[in-house]
Amino acid sequence: MRRAMLLAGRTALLLGLIFSSRICAQDVHASAARPTIPFELRSDFLIVVNGQVGNLEGLKFVLDTGASYTVIDRKVADKLRLQRHPGKITNFDREVPVEWADVPQLRVGPIRTGATRVMVAKLGEYSEFAENVDGIIGLDLLSRSKKLLIDYEKQTISWELGDDGAGGGSSPTYFSVAFVVQGFPMRLVLDTGLQGILLYKDKLRKGLPELRTEGEAIPTGLGRLQTTQVRLPGVRLLGPETVATVFLMDGPETGDPPGVDGYLGIVSLNAKRVEFDFAARLLRWQ
């Protein structure tokens, strides 16, 4: 498996709150009044947009709904000569050193901040997909909008802001949805920074000691993480049960908030458009 998970989506950068969201399939369309920007789709799942930090324009950012906090690459912090403060995050089974810095301003699409705190890391050390980007936009910025619409057909992103230009979110949050495996309910974080479905094996086995699979289990690497690819019958997200190919790995001992059983890559929905409604805590897709 060549495609890996990004650092920011799977670390605890999981420091925010997690809430359960309703999910429904319905028509979603961008209003002509909504600010809209194009994005580049890399490796068939990774959303990359242009942005600005301080006086540095034309930067490339990954849009990652699995990340609590926004991250800039160390080279960007060096160019801006930012003062940094050391810190650590938990990345599954190990602590990863990071730094924090205050940037004078950050812009992506219609979202513009004043001075704001971001994480600083050498992104290329953690993911092959982060080697050619300048940062990762997390939910601390994305949730400043009331709604965020990703149109995969047109490769555009549209925002709906509040009347004062601010958004509906006040702190990093996660969209999680119910995902049922052979009658066993799980909660998965909806993640634009992941291709596929990742389930925590220890939680799944505890709930389903007699877990049924189809075919051969295949050891697979997701970056430096070792997972097992299996086909699971009796899987249901919306509608009838189906058979799904998923990746299994033991969950971290620390780092994830309670109630997280894995991650669902947004592209797994096979949707043309996906709308995150932060104000209503609702996910719509078509």
Phi, psi and omega in degrees: 000109185283329187280127183250167175274146177286150177307308193291331183285339187241006177265185169257059135289004174277061180252356183272183176277153176242135176229153177279135179244149171283146181230134181212151177263119178199169180294132175228131183222147177281130175286148179297337182277348183281133172299133185226138177228155176280160171224161176258130179261111182258140178054029174069008180209337189269124183267121181239128182233161175276149178203183183217139173233123184058231179263010179268112181257168177069026179279154180254125180237138170277132175270116190229104179283356176268002182250134177288317190237151179283141182234140169243151180288154183300327181294329177290316178298324179294317181297325181273355180054049182281140172285133185238155179234132184288151176198181179221152171231161176264121179247088185057263190253015180209157174270136182243126178288134176224176176229156175245147178210155175258120178264148183294326176194158178216139182225134168213124185057224181277354182277121179229129180252162163274211177300130182214151182268134178227164173273151178236128180208157174274093192297325182297343179283343188248340181203138177297334182281345181264001184294327185247028175236163183257351180177180181229127178268117182260186185287345175299329176264319183298324183282004172285347175267154173290317181221149177226119183248122177255117179254104183286334178291312182271350185054056176227158174235132179239144180243149166238114182263169176288173182299331181266010181086355178268172183256190183266348184259142180249349179204159180301134180223169176232138168278125173232149181229158178285136179223118188254128177242110177051043178087352181266119183280137177229160176243122182243139176282130178282127195222116175281349181265016183223136172258122179105193183236124179246122179244144176282115187297319183297321179289323180293316180293326179294321179279335182227078179301332180254044181302131180261135175230164177242137176075197185267138173282133186243118174298132186218143177259132170248092189066231178273353182277137177262121181233173176236127179268127180222161172254124182249121171279165176071033180260137181218128171249299171224146178079202185287165177293152180214180175255130183231143172272124183228166176247132182248139172203155177295140178287159180291148177290327177223164173115309181278145175293158176302143177093357177270122181248003180153195184226142177244112175295132184303325182295343177294341177286344183054040184265148174282321180221142178227129180241124173267114178260095184291326182294317183265356183055054187223137173251126176244142177210158183225000000 
